[in-house]
Amino acid sequence: MGSPHEPPVRRTRRTAAVLLPYPPEQVGAAGLAAALWDGRDAPPPEPVLRSVEFLVVPYARTAAALPLLERMPRLRAVQSLSAGVDDLLPFVPPGVTLCNARGVHDASTAELTLTLILLRVARSARAARRGPVRPSANWDATARARPWPTWSPDPAAEAAPRDSGRATAATWR
């Protein structure tokens, strides 16, 4: 066991040539000899860093990983967990392969986008059923003090009174 100032580094089987932010079994690589570092604590000890050949940069911790690259003389590949690697590119030593994670987040991003669209539609429908919003006296004073931009491409339409709540409700019937 190391001193209380050393970071928690877990090794599997032998000294690792791989530095991961997650346990190997959590990423489908049970039995892989790997050291763990999630980018939050102090970096692994120098002997571990000198042995690393494959680094997986902890997600959203690129800044913490950058200074370690020059301390890894055996490094052969760097894997980013992000699609973009512009922040890593200038720091990767010559001859080291830099891999991005393009496509990894596609499904979850699409799911989030669809969820947000459905949430917006549901809120719009609920607001339409409630009818037009009646501004408070405070809102009226603010509106008179600071004119808001017009959103209609037709200036004549801006002059005509509108009831967007009823128009929105009509589209949901």
C-alpha positions in Angstrom: 0.0 0.0 0.0 1.3 3.5 -0.9 1.5 6.6 1.2 -1.7 8.5 1.9 -0.6 11.1 -0.7 -0.5 8.7 -3.6 -3.6 8.5 -5.9 -5.6 5.3 -5.9 -4.2 3.3 -8.8 -5.7 -0.2 -9.3 -3.7 -2.6 -11.4 -5.0 -5.8 -12.8 -2.6 -8.8 -13.1 0.6 -6.9 -14.0 2.0 -3.4 -14.5 -0.3 -1.9 -17.1 0.5 -0.6 -20.5 -3.1 0.8 -20.6 -4.4 3.8 -18.5 -8.2 3.8 -18.3 -10.7 6.1 -16.6 -13.0 3.2 -15.9 -12.4 -0.4 -14.6 -11.8 -2.8 -17.6 -14.8 -4.9 -16.7 -17.0 -1.8 -16.8 -16.1 -1.3 -20.5 -16.2 -4.9 -21.6 -12.5 -5.6 -21.2 -12.4 -7.8 -18.1 -9.0 -9.2 -17.4 -7.2 -6.4 -19.3 -4.0 -5.3 -17.5 -4.8 -1.6 -16.8 -4.1 1.2 -14.4 -7.1 3.4 -13.5 -7.1 7.2 -13.4 -10.3 9.2 -13.8 -8.6 12.6 -14.1 -10.0 13.9 -10.8 -7.3 12.8 -8.4 -3.5 13.2 -8.7 -2.1 11.3 -11.6 -0.6 7.8 -11.3 2.9 7.4 -10.0 5.8 7.9 -12.5 6.5 4.1 -13.0 2.9 3.7 -14.1 3.1 6.7 -16.4 6.4 5.5 -18.0 4.8 2.1 -18.8 1.6 3.4 -20.5 1.3 2.6 -24.2 -2.4 3.3 -24.6 -4.2 6.2 -22.8 -7.9 6.7 -22.7 -8.4 10.3 -21.8 -11.0 10.7 -19.0 -14.2 12.3 -20.4 -14.3 16.1 -19.8 -10.9 15.9 -18.1 -8.6 16.6 -21.1 -6.9 19.5 -19.3 -5.8 17.2 -16.5 -4.4 14.6 -19.0 -2.4 17.0 -21.2 0.6 17.4 -18.9 0.8 13.6 -18.6 1.4 13.0 -22.3 5.1 14.1 -22.2 5.7 11.8 -19.1 4.7 8.7 -21.1 7.7 7.7 -23.3 6.2 4.4 -24.4 2.9 6.0 -25.5 1.6 4.7 -28.8 -2.0 5.7 -28.9 -4.4 8.2 -27.2 -8.1 7.6 -27.3 -10.4 10.5 -26.7 -14.0 9.9 -25.5 -15.2 12.9 -27.5 -15.8 13.2 -31.2 -13.6 16.3 -31.4 -9.9 16.1 -30.6 -8.9 19.7 -31.5 -7.9 20.3 -27.8 -5.7 17.2 -27.8 -4.1 17.5 -31.2 -1.3 20.0 -30.4 -0.2 18.0 -27.4 0.0 14.5 -28.8 3.7 13.6 -29.4 4.9 12.8 -32.9 4.3 9.2 -33.9 1.5 8.7 -31.4 -1.9 7.8 -32.9 -4.8 10.0 -31.8 -8.2 8.4 -32.0 -11.6 10.2 -31.6 -14.9 8.8 -30.5 -16.9 9.9 -33.5 -20.3 8.2 -33.5 -20.1 7.0 -29.9 -22.6 9.6 -28.7 -24.9 9.6 -31.8 -27.7 7.4 -30.3 -27.8 9.2 -27.0 -27.7 12.6 -28.6 -30.6 11.7 -30.9 -32.6 10.4 -28.0 -32.0 13.6 -26.0 -33.0 15.7 -29.0 -36.2 13.8 -29.6 -37.0 13.9 -25.8 -36.5 17.7 -25.8 -38.7 18.2 -28.9 -41.5 16.1 -27.4 -41.2 18.0 -24.1 -41.5 21.3 -25.9 -44.5 20.1 -27.9 -46.2 18.9 -24.7 -45.5 22.2 -23.0 -46.8 24.2 -26.0 -50.0 22.2 -26.1 -50.5 22.6 -22.3 -49.9 26.4 -22.7 -52.3 26.6 -25.6 -55.1 24.9 -23.5 -54.6 27.5 -20.8 -55.2 30.3 -23.2 -53.4 33.6 -23.7 -51.0 34.8 -21.0 -52.1 38.0 -19.2 -49.0 40.0 -18.5 -48.6 41.5 -15.0 -48.4 45.3 -14.4 -44.7 44.8 -14.0 -44.4 43.2 -17.4 -46.4 46.1 -19.0 -43.9 48.7 -17.5 -41.0 46.7 -18.7 -42.4 46.3 -22.2 -43.1 50.1 -22.5 -39.5 50.9 -21.2 -37.7 48.6 -23.6 -39.3 47.8 -27.0 -38.8 44.1 -28.0 -37.8 43.1 -31.5 -40.4 42.1 -33.9 -40.4 38.6 -35.2 -42.8 38.8 -38.1 -41.4 39.2 -41.6 -44.5 41.3 -42.4 -44.4 44.7 -40.6 -48.2 45.2 -41.2 -48.9 42.0 -39.3 -47.0 43.5 -36.3 -49.5 46.3 -36.1 -52.5 44.0 -36.1 -53.7 42.7 -32.8 -53.0 39.0 -32.4 -54.0 36.2 -30.0 -51.2 33.7 -30.4 -52.6 31.5 -27.7 -55.8 30.8 -29.6 -53.9 30.4 -32.8 -51.6 27.8 -31.2 -54.6 26.1 -29.6 -56.2 25.9 -33.0 -53.2 24.0 -34.5 -53.6 21.3 -31.8 -57.3 20.6 -32.4 
